[in-house]
């Protein structure tokens, strides 16, 4: 879950409430990914200091949910510890 976010082209795309982000990479200080919902910017930097792992309740809430994005529906799949996901 993240609030602070920066995109090289769009600038500050932070949110006031914690929102779900997909993380694909990292640097020493940032997670790199994208918001699950919104304008669809890729390679967004989420500072590690203001981003946290999902709580067990949030995993239950989001895992398996459908999200409409781009030209289709996507199922959110959150890896569990036994799948190598680190939750």
N, C-alpha and C positions, 0 to 999 in steps of 0.2 A: 504494500500500500504506500502510495507516495502523495506528496503535496507539492513540493518544489520540483520544477522541471524547466530545462532550458534546451532550446533547439537552435542550431547554428544560424538558420535562416529566419525563423519566426521570432526568436528571442525568448523572453520569459513566457512560458505556457503553463505556469503553476496553477494549482487549484486550491480553493479555500478548504475544502473537505477532502480527507484521504480518499483516493481513488485507485482502482485496480490498474496495474501496469504489467506489461509483459517484459521481462528482462532477458536479454540475449547475450550480453557481454558486460565487461566491467573494466574500469581503470582503478588506480589506487584510491581515488576519491568518489567516483561515480559509478552507478549502474547505468548501462546503456540499453535502451529499449523503446517502448512506445506505450501510450495510454491504450487501454482496451477499447474505450469509447472516445469519440471526439473527432477531430479533424484528420487524424491518420498520419501525423508526422512520424517519420522513422528516425532512428539514431538520436533519440531524445536522451539527454543526460539528467539522471535523477541522483542528486547528492546522497551518498550513503548515510550521511548524518541525519537526513530527514525522510528516509525510506525504511520501511520495516517489512518483515515477513508477515504473512497472513496468520491470524489467530486460527485455532482449530474451528471455531464457529464460522469464520470467513471462508475457510476451505470448504466446509459443508455447504455454505450459501452459494459459492461461485462454481464449484466443480460440477461439470455437466451442464451448465447453463448455456443457452444459445445467445449469441450476440450477432446482430445484423451489422455488417461492415462491408464497405466497398460494394461488390456485386454479389454478395451471398450471405448465408448464415454460417457461423463458425461456432463450434462447440468448445467451450473452455475446458481444458483438461489440466488439472493441477497435480503434478507428480507428488506422490507420498514418499516417505523415507524408504519404504521397501521397493520403490521404483527408482531410487537414486535421485530424488528431488530435494531432499533436505528440509522438508516441512516438519 
